Amino acid sequence: MELNTITPNDIEISHKTDVKLECGICHSEIVSSASIYQKGFNFGVVCKHCYENNSPDDLELMANLFLAYGGYFGKIKNPYFSLYDMLETIVKKVENKENVEELHIKYMHHALLNGITPKQFIQGLRILLE
């Protein structure tokens, strides 16, 4: 999957209007057209920072989860959030041979809201499962 860069000819960003363009992942304001990326025909745009720090598959996953469940990357700033505790719950359910797909999706969304990337989430889960 390759993301398409939108050139200044494709979109004009102006500060003269009340319309502001936000990243579909982190909701930061996009002020430079050189830093706008769009996947295929999807209308959502992604800032340069999110594009450079996430794989195209992760960006698509995040966009779909935010579309389905709301929020954006790093929305919640909870100092008591524990990725380890969350992943430990999933591992216990896996060990008990419980169906964890719904729980996995719910926790992935919660992790994204707390600023945990899909890559970090999966790496942590792999470590605990080994």
Beta strands, then each sheet from edge to edge (+ up, - down):
strand 1: 3-5
strand 2: 37-39
strand 3: 45-46
sheet 1: 1+ 2- 3+
end
